[in-house]
């Protein structure tokens, strides 16, 4: 775990609010994500952690505030434009195409890149073939990186849960993001799979140069990979600091234990 060099924030959230029918999911929330760090967002159920990810990736429209990625206001963009900026994510509930193979699902992660003109696809031009070969080459790099070779041609429907989680991570990596959001990546994994995930997250940052923000309940994973931790409660930042400092913070202990 390396501490990133201080620099301008990659992502800035300013006074963010998100309301659902009178229920305040996020309330006047402000935070920063620094380039090259692994930031963990923790908190009890209902704290607004996933709502934060959904607001940043434009799944939900914020009720107020600003979200800036490299200075650009994301709230002014359409949802489909977010991936094109270099932002990718995984979900709490695995979102894969069950009947398709691992390879096909990973290729879908390349959707933000130019796929050729329609007439090239109809005529199967040499230029289109080169594009497809380049996309496949990038996907193969991810397959090797995540040790997915044994399941390369396997349909998703027949895979163990832990492998499916890795495939979803791989699909996000195939988009070659600059900022990666992981929503409870260790959920449902056994201890061995969680330890392996910790190595991958560290390599994603150190080898691929990707900034990682993860929402996570597994504190062993948070302690292993996070440079910085933000604890949320009732849609607000409750505490911020190193994993050790945040876990021992009296307000954080109270939020988890109900004191």
N, C-alpha and C positions, 0 to 999 in steps of 0.2 A: 504494500500500500504506500504510494508515493503522494506527498503533498504537492498539489499543483502550484506553479508560480503565479503570484497575484497578477491579474491583468483585467481588462475590461470584461464585464459579464457577457456570457454568450446568450443567456436568457434573463429577462427582467420581468417580474410580475409586480404590478403596482396597484395597490388598493383594489384588488380583484373581488368581485361579489358575484354570487350565483344563487338564484332563488328558484325554487320549484313550488308553485302554488302557495306561496306564503311561507314555505319552509326554507330557511337560510342554510344552504349547503356550504357556502364559502362566504366569509364576512370580512371585507376590508383587508384582504391578505396581500402581503408584500414579501417577496423573496428574490434571490438571485441565484443563477447557476453559472459557475465559473468554468471556462474552457479547460478540458482535460481532467476534470474531477469525476469522482463517483459520489453522487449525493443520494442519500437515503431519506425517504419521507416516511415517518412512522406515526403511529397514533392508534387509539382505540377504534373499534368499528363505529362508523358514522362520523368520523372526524373530518371528512371531506377530502381524503387523499386521492381517491380515484376521480372524484369530481374535479379536482385540480388538473389531473392529466387530461380529462375529457374537455376541460375548458381550453387548455393550451393547444390541444390537437383539434379543436373546433368541433368536437362531437356535440358539445353544448355551446350555446351562445351566452357569454357572460352577461350578467345584469348590469355590471359597471366595472370600471377600471381598465387597465391596459396590460397587454402581454406583448413584449418586444423581443424578437429574436434577431440578434446582430443589428439592433436598432430599428428593425422593421416591425410595425404594429400588426400583430397577427389577427387582431379583432377586426381589421379592415379587409381581411382576405376571405375567400370562399374555402370551404372545407377541403376540396380537392387540391387546393394550391399549397397546403401545408407540407405534404410529402416532397413536393418539388423544391422546397427550400432546404431540404436535408434533415428533416425530422421524421423519425420512425418510432413505432411503438409495438408492444405486445399487449395482450388483454388478459384479464383475470380468467375468463372462460375462453378456452382455446378456440380460435376462429380459423379452422382449416377446412379445405375441401376434402371430405371423407373419401370420395370415390377416386380422387386423383392421387398420383404417386408423390413421394417426397420431392423428387426432381421437379415435377410440374408445379407443386405448391411453392417451391423456392423460386422458380422462374417468374411467378406472379409478383415476387418482390421487386422485379426489374421494371414494373409498369411505369415508373416515373421517367424512364429513359426513352428516347426516341425509338419507336418500333418500326419505322419505315412508313412510307406513304401507302395509301390503300392500293394504288395501282402496282406498286412494287410487290405487295402481298399477293395480288391476283396473278401477276406474271412470274412470281418467284424469281426475281432478278438477282444477279450476283451481289449487288449491294445489300439486298435484304439478307442473303445468305451470310454475308460477313457480319451483319448486325446480330444475327441469331447466334453465330459462332462466338462472337464477343460476349454476348449475354450468358451463354452456356459456360464460357471460360470463367466468368466472374462467379457464377453459381457453384462451379466445381471447387473454387477456392474456399467458399463457405462450407461446402460438404466436407472438405479435408479439415478445415479449421475446427469444426464441431464433431468430427469423427462420425459422420453420418453415412459413410460409404456402404456399410452393410445393408442399409435400408434405402439406398438410392432409388431403386425402382419399385419399392414396396408401396402398396396403397395405404393411405393414412388410416383407414378403418381398421386395419389389422395390427396396428402398432401399439405397444404399451404406452401408458399415459406419460411416463417420463420422457420417452422418445418424442412424443407429440409436442411436449413443451419445448424440446430442443429444436424441433422443426419450425415452430412458430418464431423462436428466437432467430433461427437461420433466415427465415423469410424477411424479417426486419433488417437483418444485416445485408441481405442482397440488395436493398435499396441504397446501400452505401451512405448511411446517414452521418451527419456531423453531431447530431444530438439524438440519443436513444432513450426512450421511456420504457421501463419494464414494470408492468403492473402485477405485483405479487409473483415474481418468477419462481420462487421456491414452493409455492402452494401445491400440495399434493406430492411433493418429491420426498424420497426417503433420505436419510442422512448422507449416504454415499453420493447420491445424485446431487444433493445440495452442496457438498464439498466440491464436486466437479464443476458445478455452476459457478462457484466462487472463483475457481481458476479461470474459467472462461470470461467472466466479467472483468477480471483483472487484465486478461489478455486483450479483451475488446478495447480497453482504455489504452494499454501500453503498446500493443502491437498494431492495432487498427487506428489508433488516435481518435477514438469516438468518446465523447462526453456522455456519461450515463446518469440518468435519474431513475431511481427505482422506489416504488412503493412496496414495502415489505413488512411482514409481521415476524419473520424468523430472525431473531436478534443475533443468532450465531452467524448468519450470513451477513447481516449488517455490520457486525463487529469485524468480520474478516475482510470486507472489501471497501467499506465506505470511508472516504476522507472526511466527510462532514455529514451530520444528521440534523434534520429538522423534524421536530415532533409537532403534529397538529392536534387540535382538540376543538370541537364545535366550530370548524371552519376557519380557525385562526392559528397562527404560529404560537406554540406554547413555549418552546425552547429550541435553541440552536447551538451546535458545537460539535465536538468530537463524539464518537460513539459512547465512550466511557462517561464523559461529562453529561451528556443528555440522558443516558439511562439512569444516572444517579441523581438527576435533578428532582428536587422535591415535588415540583408541580407535575412532572411527568409521572412520577411514582403515584401521585394522587389520582391522575387522570386514568391510569391503568387499573388501579386497585379500588377506585371509587371513594377514596378517603376525602 
